[in-house]
Each structure stands twice: as C-alpha cells, then as structure tokens.
Amino acid sequence: MAVNPLDPYNVKIVDPNNPPLAPGEEDNEIAVWQSIAAGVGSGLIKAVGSTVSLAAELIDLGLDTDKAADVEEFFDNLNPFEEAAEETLAGKLKNFLTTSILLKKLPKKHWQVK
C-alpha cells in the first residue's frame, strides 16, 4: 500500500459543514428533512388544489361541463414537491397533516356565520 505524501498518517479530516452520512442514509437520494420540507410544500399545494377541484366538480355538476378533470390534471402537474415528499414516511405524514389541518382549520376560521 502506497503512502500518500500529503497524508502520511492516513488521517481523514471531516468537514463540519458536510459531515459523513449515517450508514442508512448513504443510498438515499433525499434526506428526511428534505422530505419533510417537501411534504409541507406538497400539502399546501394539495390543500389549494382540492379546494379548487371541489369548486370545479360543483360547476361540472351544475353546468354539465368537463372542467374538473382539467383542473385536477393542472394541479397534478403543478406540484414539484410530491415525489420528494413520498420518498420517506416522515414526508408522507407531513404532507397528510399539512393538507388535513389546512382543510379543517381554514373554513372554521374564515367562513363562520356571525
């Protein structure tokens, strides 16, 4: 085995800004924190998309049009975070929680009859 002249003692220096990955994370393309952040973004987009999709479904029902499928396809193509959020369980849970909390809390807060 040849000795590296720049590192004769074979010391590995770890950069504190870029620590080595844990053994379970070496093959993952997306880290857990990235998946959680993507889950929040995906949940926000899905909450808006499901509200708009519901309105399009009601318009389709009343006016006998076929716009709801176009609206759903638009929001499916709009969400760039969905794949990253689906990589880990934490991202899936954050996506679900963000969507469900928004869809539960917003109507109660803003649309109450006084």
C-alpha positions, 0 to 999 in steps of 0.5 A: 500500500502506497503512502500518500505524501500529503497524508502520511498518517492516513488521517481523514479530516471531516468537514463540519459543514458536510459531515459523513452520512449515517450508514442508512442514509448513504443510498438515499437520494433525499434526506428526511428533512428534505422530505419533510420540507417537501411534504409541507410544500406538497400539502399546501399545494394539495390543500389549494388544489382540492379546494379548487377541484371541489369548486370545479366538480360543483360547476361540472355538476351544475353546468354539465361541463368537463372542467374538473378533470382539467383542473385536477390534471393542472394541479397534478402537474403543478406540484414539484414537491410530491415525489420528494415528499413520498420518498420517506414516511416522515414526508408522507405524514407531513404532507397528510397533516399539512393538507388535513389541518389546512382543510379543517382549520381554514373554513372554521376560521374564515367562513363562520356565520356571525 
